[in-house]
Amino acid sequence: DRDLQEHRQRIQALSEETAQSLKRNVYQNYRQFIETAREISYLESEMYQLSHILTEQKGIMEAVTQALLLQADRDDPALGARRAAAAAPLLEKVEGCRHLLPESPGKYLVYNGDLVEYDADHMAQIQRVHAFLMNDCLLVATALPNRRGAYRYDALYPLDRLAVVNVKDNPPMKDMFKLLMFPESRIFQAENAKIKKEWLDVLEETKRNQALSEKRRLEQEALPRPAPTPPESTNPFEEDEDEEEEEPSAEEEVVDLSLEWVQELPEDLDVCIAQRDFEGAVDLLDKLNEYLGDKPVSQPVKELRAKVDERVRQLTDVLVFELSPDRSLRGGPRATRRAVSQLIRLGQSTKACELFLKNRAAAVQTAIRQLRIEGATLLYIHKLCHVFFTSLLETAREFETDFAVSKYLIVKRACQLQQSVSR
């Protein structure tokens, strides 16, 4: 026992001595520790900047490479013919797609392969499909049960409206990716991780190439075309008039639609709508409207407006659905604030007001139907009045928050009050 106590005391003494020695070393070298930490932080920032520069250089090199490839495709018509000839035998095996794929010199097959489709909610296997990735669209076909190598047309997705999302592996569900195409989303499973990576890479690359090709086309259309040379005139008085007419034409402004955010705006709107990011979608629309506010309306601008207007209709339909009584009765008046505010920003104030009041009217009717006549009639009337006027007060407060004070609310509520009293 005495030996054990001596060993214990000796070990404690060594421990204290070691701790004191460590503290002295730290105090003596704390400046070196601080300098080392600063050097590490500086090195980390340098590495981050270097990584950012390399990423930018990689993007520039890819853009230049794709531009050269596109230029080579246009300069070599035989290459496009060979690509179209290679895709024709495969597409002939798909029933019902010939009228959906108009023949054009620039359309060709990029990638194809077998996939398995799964249900997005229950993750149950639905069917086996074969996907054909063209340079501007994705064709999905289902296998015919009694014919080997034959397929039936299922869906066609333009790449400029398609979003590709990687699905993390969650065994036994793995090697999956999701396609977002408003208003639907589909999940597909590849044969293995390598094929899944190939699909994700080739989809992103093809979408990038298609966006680059569209950008170059818009740039070509936006270039000012030389005006036809007028015939020479010997009348000296016409020269002054011609000079006056040429001045306003020189001041015409060319709309630059080659900006990256403008090119990607329709696709970004699809992603925002699919992810229910309504505020982000309306922010993008406001940004575009501000950019095109004072610009002349050219043909490329009309085409862009047509694409954006289609997304605006989709967004409006989703917001209207959000205000339906089945969606937001339980949350009270505040549950409608998000959809109402975005409809107002879209210039749909009247529709937002009408849907808001219909929603609250349905909520009051539901609450009244849930009341039960128990005991005295006076008690039931007291509960009925409490439900109605409490809802009226909450609705008025929320209406004042979302809208300006309007006579429409007073007239609407007066009619409902009269109907309730008449019952």
Summary of the structure (lengths in Angstrom):
residues: 423
radius of gyration: 33.7
end to end distance: 96.1
largest distance: 129.8
contacts: 1091
relative contact order: 0.05
helix: 63%
strand: 13%
